[in-house]
Structure formats: structure tokens, C-alpha cells
Amino acid sequence: MGIVSVRARHASPVRIFCLSAAIWLLVSHSVSFAQNEATPPPKDTIFARKILMGTVDMNMDEVETMLAPGSKLDDAEAREHLNTISVLLMAFPHLFPAATNQWKDGADRDPALDTFASPELWSNFAEFYRRASEASKIAFEASRAARLDEFTTLVGQLRAACNSCHARFLKTE
């Protein structure tokens, strides 16, 4: 009776249910904890997007410098810079999760870790996303331009797209 009844008692539906529930709670809590661990702090995300935007700016400066009077245009290098800009602008809007909407008027801000993005960016996120996508497409088209005049025009359009987005969504104070 000892071995059979112990096995029967351990395999009861109530025990199986309780064990299953305990395992489910343990696993779901672990997954939830892991998801929380996988989300970077807002300040880290803000820093990452500043690095990305700095890289876009550096690449844009390189292209515009090549187009300046008296400068030499290195076609392959300019196209590479514009390809980089295109890719970065596709990723850029994804660095604006709601938790990074931290603008406060008059706050003492750390230029590296605090946002200068206007709260309007999040209330008009579809417009921001569209603008970034359009700028990415312009950079891509410029990287594939067949003629110098087309290239120059598209680079000008890209600069205008960047400036108008900054005017719309970047706080200066």
C-alpha cells in the first residue's frame, strides 16, 4: 500500500493543478522580469538617439563640405555617407518610446542625457515618423542620383527636411 498510495496521492489532479499553477507563475514572473531588464532606462535611449543624430549630422557635414565651392566631390564617399544617413533615419523614430517624453520647461538639462524633443513629437508621432521616413528616402535617392545637379538638389532637399523637422520637434529652450 505504501508505494502505490504515495504515487496516487502525488499524481492527484489538485496537486497537478497546483504544481502547474506554481510553474506558470514562476515562468511568467521570470519573463516579465526579463522584459523589464531588457528595456533600457529612458536616459540611455535619449543618449543613443543623440549619438545617432550626431552621426547623421557628421555624415551630412561631410557631403555638404564636398559640395562647397572649391571643394572636391568624392562621388563614392558621398554616396556612402548618404546611404548611412538613409539607414540611420529609418531607425531614428524607433528611439522615441513614450518613456523618453521628458521635456520640462525651465529644467536644468544635461545636454548628453536629457531630451530636447518637444512633447509635440509624441502627440504627433505619425507626422514625425513620416518626416523621418521621407528624409530617409531622400538620402537614399541622393545616394543613387545619376547626375550632379540631381545629387545637389536632393542633398538640398535632405537638409531642408532635417531643418524643418528640427523646427517642428526640437526645443531650443
C-alpha angles and dihedrals in degrees: 000000000000102000097036095048093046091052092046091049093050093048096052116134091242092055092045090050093048092047091047091049092049092050091047091051092047093049096043091048090050092049091048091049091048091050091052090049091050094057111087119226112267092247090057091051091048089050091049093053091048089054090049092049091046089054091050089050093049092050092046091050090053092053095044091048089055089053095049117111111274093018127115120241113223099200098198094046093047091050090050091052091050092048089053091050091050093053094044092050090053089056097039101085090053089067092068106082115167092256089067093061091105106136114142121179113243095008120146101247133200104224091217102046108023125079127248091184113122117242085236088074090070095042089050098033094141089059092047091048091049092049093051091047092050092048089050090053092049090052090049092049090048090052088056099041113137098203133045094235091053090047093050092047093051093048088053090050090050091052090049091049091051094046094048092049091050090048090052102041110018121090116213092184 
